């Protein structure tokens, strides 16, 4: 009986260790939490008005390391053919939200991501030999310090977006986070995920609507907060 109990205990400990290793919250110490919270006051009223009054937080212990605010409804250029193709319906430089970085981190190109409030705008990497980074996918969030992006429609194209994001970086490169498409909108979201080796992400689902359409749809993607290309 004692031997059987010891084997059972050993098995339970082994299972707990495997679950801990598989859970990204254990892997880097950050935990996911969604809280009711107004967008940062540093943002212009035209931007704040488009954002949800709740924050998606990544917590280091009890303190937020990163806080995201996403749009209440994301404008699309067309109705997506599928969940996996949803980001193809986003216009360059579309505002997806804002982020408050509370502790210095690294972006997807392993460049410094300084503290403070930034807007987050969508970028589709052009297939012209130039690049924002090397990745399995060419979808990105480009982060711009709030003082350099004061209006909702103030940045309208890819070139202006990259320039604004690069102005205050020591490398003169834009600050980027990788986005990855998801093939299904099912399940309770947001949730932490490990979409690729050495990548940690938040899987998200946002309400969206195509121009001229009366029907809402969903924009589903993974936002890589740790990892580089």
Buried (B, 14 or more C-beta within 10 A) or exposed (E): EEEEEEEEEEEEEEEEEEEEEEEBBEBBEBBBEEEEBEBBEBBBEEBBEBBBEBBBBBBBEEEBBBBBBBBEEBBBEEBBEEBBEBBBBBBBBBBBBBBBBBEEBEBBBEBEBBEBBBBBBBBBBEEEEEEBBEBEBBBBBBBBBBEBBBEBEBBEEBEBBBBBBBEBBEEEBBBBBBBBBBEEBEEEBBBBBBBBEEBBBBBBBBBBBBEEEEEEBBBBBBBBBBBBB
